[in-house]
Amino acid sequence: MKGFLAAVFLAAMAISESAAFKPAEIPGPIRDAVAASDRPDADKALDAGRQPAQMLAFFGISPNMKVADLWAGGGYTTELLARVVGAGGKVYSQEPIFPPELKQIEDAWTRRVASPALVHVVIPVHQNTSDADFQLAPDGSLDAVVVNMNYHDWVLQKLDREKINAIVLRALRPGGVYGIVDHAAKPGAGDESLQLHRINEDFLIAEVEKAGFKLAGASAALRNPADDHSWSTSPRVAGEKRGTSDRFMLRFVKP
């Protein structure tokens, strides 16, 4: 991951980060989804650190869209997407097959996608991306695909990102958004940052653009200059620091 060509670095830096949206700039359907009284309390407790309204607005999620949540985890992002796109939209929620020690995450997702608030909107995709027959959604059918703080895990686990990004590219319509949020590594950091559940932003940009996407925007809404990038963002060890990491938010588009 080290030693990127200067041209790649400069190309990445050509996109300046936009400021966070002001409250009045957040579209109504997104405000309503985040403020919904029947959202789980455990989800609401994460909102201050994750700023979901900023994420959804930056990626342009709106009613009636067809979208996907890759590596959905417990389904926090899946539920927000479903509430915004509403009955006229669809959310393909992809959950990998977790090892036994992480089965509680898979079980939480299973309960989530079967809940009354989601069952008529969400299409569960309970498959590993490495499966030979894995398909996220029909080709050209999606308006957006979101990966919320999981791309670093793909690299850490040595998943075939070339295959995953190609699948995303096929599933998106022309002009569709590939939205990625992740924990920032110290500038210039290499593979060692992955053990901290962080990733080099320039590495990620270069890899996704190589897959055929174009970087169209970056947001500063989740930046935290007080983060020294030295601690692990893993929820199991972050403790009180959870939700305070310096994060980048990138919007790629399918040409």
Buried (B, 14 or more C-beta within 10 A) or exposed (E): BEEBEEEBEEBBEEBEBBEBBEEEEBBEBBBEBBEBEEBBEEBBEBBEBBBBBBBBBBBBBBBEBBBBBBBBBBBBBBBBBBBBBBEEBBBBBBBBEBEEEEEEBBEBBBEBBEBEBBEEBBBBBBBEBEEEEBEBBEEEBBBBBBBBBBBBBBBBEEBEBEEBBEBBBBBBBEEBBBBBBBBBBBEEBEBEBBEBBBBBBBBBBBBBBEBBBEBBBBBBBBBEEEBEBEBBBBEEEBEEEBBBBBBBBBBBBBE
